[in-house]
């Protein structure tokens, strides 16, 4: 069966290059069960090799002439090509796992095969192993991908059923593609007519932002496309560097409550502080605040589809030399204003805005943004809500999971964070040629949270006035 490829998903194919492929991934780290753990990993490998992929994991993109691109079911899938069993030299460290995944994440997925791979990686220290899932972004986005991962895992260690991510049935049933070219063109015309107003408003909004950016950066009036040029905006080549950091969710929530912020605000703050610290250490401090590109999900609550359905905001983060508290307050102000503006557009216009803004960003990068003075953003930051309770696979407890993301042209750092079982896990994916020391960037972000937590504790306890001042005030009052 053929189904049309949605426009935003099609953009991932049209902008994909060998140096900058458009796939996403996730790393799940498990601890083997104490009893019967010797066969745990091989049983998982065998289950994946025997799986029969279901939509969307059995699809390949077809670019025909004439006609628009469509998804088609693959006639044959070689599971030995898609499922690989690897091992680190024991005892493997997290840093070794990061380097291996970075090498595996770099190559582009083949288009004549379904766009996914699963690597089962054994040999980690303390009886651990990992699953690295690699999937083209046109097949799933972060939110739907997390839903698929969640469905493949169990809430009980006693449940030894192995449900593969690629073999699960997903309830999304897209409409079949029209049979003939005339019918296809008629449908496209009807859809275009129905969306023309939204596309027009979204396009105009994105173009106005780009034109406003030509006026340059202003500290008094935030303007889109005026991010500073940093190493994150250097040309992207095939090398990747990957790391992750783990922060305690309950402590992040306490900090957020103390400032009237959200956990997302706190995460943006520690990332901003960590990135600025990293850039200063490498002699590349920006001259004005860095800008984040933050995808915003447009999925309705309870939606089951697995296609990409997002828009985006471009908030400026904290002042370059600001204290950690001032940085958080500024980020709260900027993100709330950006979200309010996006909400005012409506979902259809917001989706169209994302497509056009994405296209403008790509065009600016090709056209040398430094010459035009237009840089859309420095870092892409997204969040995915993960499971709250501990999960298991074939009796092995899931200890950590972190995303491995795609890089947008011109933005060489992607940070995707998610919650799991009382933790907030930050996954860093970077342009390895410009940001090779991303492990230290993850440590900088962790240190920034410790600093924010310390300032929050001091802020929450009123300072006692000096004794001399107290006595003088008492005498004056008397």
C-alpha positions in Angstrom: 0.0 0.0 0.0 1.2 3.5 -0.9 0.7 6.5 1.4 1.8 10.1 0.8 4.8 11.4 2.7 3.7 14.4 4.7 5.5 17.7 3.9 7.6 18.1 7.1 8.7 14.5 6.8 9.6 15.0 3.2 11.8 18.0 4.3 13.9 15.5 6.2 14.7 13.7 3.0 15.1 16.7 0.8 17.7 18.3 3.2 19.6 15.1 4.0 23.2 14.8 3.0 26.0 12.3 3.8 27.6 14.8 6.2 24.3 15.6 7.8 21.9 12.7 7.8 18.4 13.0 9.2 18.0 10.1 11.6 17.4 10.1 15.3 18.2 7.5 17.9 18.0 6.4 21.5 20.3 4.5 23.8 18.8 2.3 26.5 21.2 1.0 29.2 20.0 -2.2 31.1 21.4 -4.2 34.0 21.2 -7.9 33.6 19.0 -9.8 36.2 21.0 -11.7 38.9 19.2 -14.9 38.1 19.3 -16.3 34.5 21.1 -13.2 33.2 23.6 -15.1 31.1 21.3 -15.6 28.2 19.4 -12.3 28.5 21.3 -10.4 25.7 21.3 -13.3 23.2 17.6 -13.9 23.7 16.9 -10.2 22.9 19.1 -10.4 19.7 17.3 -13.6 18.6 13.9 -11.9 19.2 14.8 -9.0 17.0 16.2 -11.2 14.3 13.0 -13.2 14.2 10.7 -10.1 14.3 8.4 -9.2 11.4 8.5 -5.3 11.1 5.2 -3.6 11.0 4.4 0.0 9.9 6.2 2.3 9.9 9.2 0.1 10.1 8.5 -1.9 6.9 8.3 1.2 4.7 10.7 2.7 2.2 10.4 6.1 0.5 9.7 6.1 -3.3 10.4 9.2 -5.4 8.5 8.7 -8.7 8.2 10.8 -11.8 5.5 12.0 -12.3 3.8 12.1 -9.0 4.6 13.1 -5.4 6.8 11.0 -3.1 5.1 8.1 -1.2 5.8 5.5 1.4 5.6 1.9 0.1 5.9 -1.4 2.0 9.3 -3.1 1.4 9.0 -6.4 -0.5 11.7 -8.0 1.5 13.6 -7.1 4.8 16.9 -8.6 5.6 16.8 -8.6 9.4 20.5 -9.5 9.7 21.3 -6.2 8.1 19.1 -4.2 10.5 19.9 -6.0 13.8 23.5 -6.3 14.9 25.1 -7.7 18.1 28.3 -5.9 19.3 30.4 -5.9 22.4 32.7 -3.5 24.1 36.0 -4.7 25.7 34.9 -5.5 29.2 34.4 -3.7 31.5 33.1 -1.0 29.1 32.6 2.5 30.4 30.0 5.1 29.6 32.6 7.1 27.6 33.4 4.0 25.5 29.7 3.5 24.9 29.4 7.2 23.8 32.3 6.9 21.3 30.9 3.7 19.8 27.4 5.1 19.4 28.8 8.3 17.9 30.5 6.1 15.2 27.4 4.1 14.6 25.2 7.2 14.4 27.3 9.0 11.8 26.5 7.0 8.6 23.4 7.8 6.6 20.7 5.2 6.4 20.1 3.5 3.1 16.9 4.6 1.3 16.3 1.3 -0.5 15.8 -0.4 2.8 13.5 0.6 5.7 15.2 3.4 7.6 16.1 1.9 10.9 18.7 -0.3 12.7 19.0 -1.8 16.2 22.4 -2.5 17.8 22.6 -4.7 20.9 25.8 -3.7 22.8 27.2 -6.1 25.4 30.2 -5.8 27.7 29.4 -2.7 29.8 30.7 -2.6 33.4 28.6 -3.9 36.3 26.7 -6.5 34.2 25.1 -3.9 31.9 24.3 -3.9 28.2 22.7 -1.3 25.9 20.3 -1.1 23.0 20.9 1.6 20.4 17.9 2.3 18.1 18.6 4.3 15.0 15.6 5.5 12.9 15.0 8.0 10.2 13.3 11.1 11.4 10.7 10.9 8.6 9.4 7.6 10.2 9.0 8.8 13.8 9.5 12.0 15.8 10.7 12.0 19.4 7.3 11.8 21.1 6.0 8.9 19.0 9.3 7.2 19.2 9.2 7.3 23.0 5.7 5.9 22.9 6.9 2.9 20.8 9.8 2.3 23.2 7.5 2.4 26.2 5.2 -0.2 24.6 8.2 -2.5 24.1 9.1 -2.6 27.8 7.5 -4.1 30.8 6.7 -2.8 34.3 7.7 -6.1 35.9 11.0 -7.9 36.1 9.1 -11.2 36.1 7.7 -10.5 32.6 10.2 -12.2 30.2 8.2 -11.5 27.0 10.4 -9.7 24.5 8.4 -7.2 22.5 10.5 -5.7 19.8 10.1 -2.0 18.9 9.8 -2.8 15.2 7.3 -5.7 15.6 4.7 -3.8 17.5 1.4 -2.9 15.9 0.7 0.8 15.9 -2.9 2.0 15.6 -2.2 4.7 13.1 -3.9 3.9 9.8 -3.1 6.6 7.1 -5.5 7.0 4.2 -4.4 5.0 1.1 -2.9 7.1 -1.7 -5.1 7.8 -4.7 -4.7 5.3 -7.5 -4.3 7.6 -10.4 -2.3 10.7 -11.0 -5.4 12.7 -11.7 -7.0 11.6 -8.4 -3.8 12.4 -6.6 -3.6 15.9 -8.0 -7.3 16.5 -7.2 -6.7 15.5 -3.5 -3.5 17.7 -3.3 -5.5 20.6 -4.7 -8.3 20.2 -2.2 -5.8 20.0 0.7 -3.9 23.0 -0.6 -7.1 25.0 -0.9 -8.1 24.0 2.7 -4.7 25.0 4.1 -3.9 28.0 1.9 -4.8 30.5 4.6 -2.7 28.7 7.3 0.2 28.3 4.9 0.0 32.0 4.0 -0.1 33.2 7.6 2.7 30.8 8.6 4.9 31.8 5.7 4.3 35.5 6.3 5.2 35.2 10.0 8.4 33.4 9.2 9.4 35.9 6.5 8.7 38.9 8.7 11.0 37.4 11.4 13.8 36.8 8.9 13.4 40.4 7.5 13.4 41.8 11.1 16.7 40.0 11.7 18.3 42.0 8.9 18.1 45.0 11.3 20.6 43.2 13.6 20.7 42.2 17.2 19.1 44.5 19.7 19.2 43.9 23.5 16.0 45.9 24.0 13.9 44.3 21.2 14.5 40.6 20.7 14.6 39.7 17.0 14.6 36.3 15.3 17.6 35.1 13.2 20.1 37.2 15.2 21.9 34.5 17.2 25.7 35.0 17.6 28.0 32.9 15.5 29.6 30.3 17.7 31.5 27.0 17.1 28.0 25.4 17.1 27.4 27.1 13.8 30.6 25.9 12.1 30.2 23.7 9.0 28.9 20.2 9.9 30.8 17.2 8.7 30.2 13.5 9.2 31.9 13.1 12.6 29.7 13.1 15.7 30.4 13.4 19.5 27.9 12.1 22.0 27.4 12.2 25.8 24.7 12.2 28.4 24.1 13.6 31.9 21.7 12.6 34.6 20.0 15.1 37.0 17.6 14.2 39.9 14.0 15.1 39.0 12.9 15.9 42.5 15.6 18.4 43.1 15.0 20.0 39.8 11.3 20.3 40.7 12.2 22.0 44.0 14.3 24.5 42.2 11.6 25.2 39.7 9.0 25.7 42.4 11.2 28.2 44.2 11.5 30.4 41.2 8.0 29.9 39.8 9.5 28.1 36.8 9.1 24.8 35.0 11.5 21.9 34.9 12.0 22.8 31.2 13.0 26.4 32.2 15.5 25.0 34.7 16.9 22.6 32.1 17.3 25.4 29.6 19.1 27.5 32.2 21.7 24.8 33.2 22.3 24.1 29.5 22.8 27.8 28.7 25.1 28.2 31.7 27.0 25.0 30.7 27.4 26.0 27.1 28.6 29.5 28.0 31.2 28.0 30.4 32.3 25.6 27.7 32.7 28.4 25.1 34.6 30.6 27.5 37.0 27.8 28.2 37.7 27.4 24.5 38.1 31.1 23.9 34.8 31.4 21.9 32.5 33.3 24.3 29.6 34.9 22.3 29.0 38.7 22.4 25.3 38.4 23.1 22.9 35.6 24.3 22.8 32.3 22.5 19.5 31.3 20.9 17.8 27.9 21.2 15.5 26.3 18.6 12.9 24.4 20.7 10.4 22.1 18.9 6.9 22.3 20.3 4.6 19.2 19.8 1.3 19.8 18.1 0.1 16.2 18.8 -3.4 16.2 20.4 -3.5 14.5 23.8 -3.9 10.7 23.3 -3.0 10.9 19.6 -1.7 7.6 18.3 -0.1 8.7 14.9 3.6 8.3 14.5 4.3 11.1 12.0 6.1 14.3 12.7 3.7 17.0 14.0 5.6 19.9 15.5 6.2 23.6 15.4 9.0 25.6 17.0 10.1 28.6 19.0 13.4 30.5 18.9 13.9 32.0 22.4 17.1 33.9 23.3 18.6 32.5 26.5 20.3 34.3 29.3 22.8 37.2 29.2 26.3 36.1 28.5 27.8 37.1 31.9 24.6 36.9 34.0 24.4 35.2 37.3 22.7 31.8 37.3 19.5 33.3 38.9 19.3 36.2 36.4 19.9 33.7 33.6 16.9 31.6 34.8 14.6 34.6 35.1 15.5 35.9 31.6 14.9 32.5 30.1 11.5 32.2 31.8 10.5 35.6 30.3 11.7 34.8 26.8 10.2 31.3 26.6 6.8 32.3 27.9 6.6 35.2 25.3 7.6 32.9 22.5 5.1 30.2 23.5 2.3 32.8 23.8 3.1 34.1 20.3 3.1 30.6 18.8 -0.2 29.7 20.6 -1.8 32.8 19.0 -1.1 31.4 15.5 -3.2 28.3 15.9 -2.1 24.7 15.1 -2.3 24.8 11.3 -0.5 28.1 11.0 2.1 27.0 13.6 2.8 23.9 11.6 3.1 25.9 8.4 5.4 28.3 10.2 7.7 25.5 11.2 8.0 24.2 7.6 8.8 27.7 6.3 11.1 28.7 9.1 13.0 25.4 8.6 13.3 26.1 4.9 14.5 29.7 5.6 17.1 28.4 8.1 18.4 25.9 5.5 18.6 28.5 2.8 20.4 31.0 5.1 23.0 28.4 5.9 23.7 27.6 2.2 23.8 31.4 1.4 26.4 32.1 4.1 24.6 33.5 7.1 27.6 35.4 8.3 27.6 37.5 5.1 23.9 38.3 5.6 24.2 38.7 9.4 21.5 36.1 10.0 22.0 33.1 12.2 18.7 31.4 13.2 19.9 29.6 16.4 22.9 28.0 18.1 21.5 24.9 19.8 18.4 22.7 19.2 16.8 21.8 22.5 13.9 19.4 22.7 12.2 17.4 25.5 10.4 14.1 25.5 8.3 12.9 28.5 9.5 9.5 29.5 8.0 6.8 31.8 7.8 7.6 35.5 8.2 4.0 36.8 11.1 1.6 36.4 10.9 -0.6 33.2 12.3 -4.0 32.2 13.2 -6.0 29.1 13.5 -9.7 29.5 14.0 -9.3 33.2 16.8 -6.6 32.8 16.1 -3.3 34.5 16.3 -0.2 32.4 18.8 2.1 34.3 19.1 5.0 31.9 18.0 6.0 28.4 19.1 9.0 26.4 18.3 10.3 22.9 20.8 10.6 20.1 19.4 13.2 17.7 19.9 14.7 14.3 21.7 17.9 13.5 20.0 20.7 11.6 22.3 22.4 9.0 24.0 25.3 10.7 23.2 24.1 14.2 25.9 21.7 15.4 24.6 20.9 18.8 21.4 19.1 19.7 20.3 18.5 23.3 17.3 16.3 23.9 16.2 15.7 27.5 13.7 13.4 29.0 12.4 12.1 32.3 12.6 8.5 33.5 12.0 7.0 37.0 12.9 10.1 39.0 15.7 11.3 36.7 16.1 13.9 34.0 18.5 12.6 31.3 20.1 15.0 28.9 21.4 13.5 25.6 24.0 15.6 23.8 24.7 15.1 20.0 27.3 17.4 18.5 29.2 18.2 15.4 32.4 16.2 16.2 34.6 18.4 14.1 33.7 21.6 16.0 32.7 20.3 19.4 34.8 17.2 20.1 34.8 17.5 23.9 31.1 17.1 24.4 31.8 15.0 27.5 33.1 18.1 29.2 30.0 20.1 28.1 27.8 17.5 29.8 29.8 18.0 33.0 29.5 21.8 32.7 25.7 21.5 32.6 25.7 19.3 35.7 27.9 21.7 37.5 25.6 24.6 36.5 22.7 22.8 38.1 24.6 22.4 41.3 25.3 26.1 41.3 21.6 27.0 40.6 20.6 24.7 43.4 23.0 26.4 45.8 21.8 29.9 44.8 18.2 28.7 45.2 18.8 27.5 48.7 20.5 30.9 49.6 17.6 32.8 48.1 15.0 30.8 50.0 16.6 31.6 53.4 16.4 35.4 54.3 19.7 36.8 55.3 19.8 38.0 58.9 20.7 41.7 59.1 24.0 42.7 60.7 23.9 43.4 64.5 25.0 47.0 64.3 22.4 47.8 61.7 19.7 46.2 63.8 20.6 48.2 66.9 20.7 51.5 65.0 17.3 50.7 63.4 15.8 49.9 66.8 17.1 53.2 68.3 15.8 55.2 65.4 12.4 53.6 65.7 12.2 54.3 69.4 
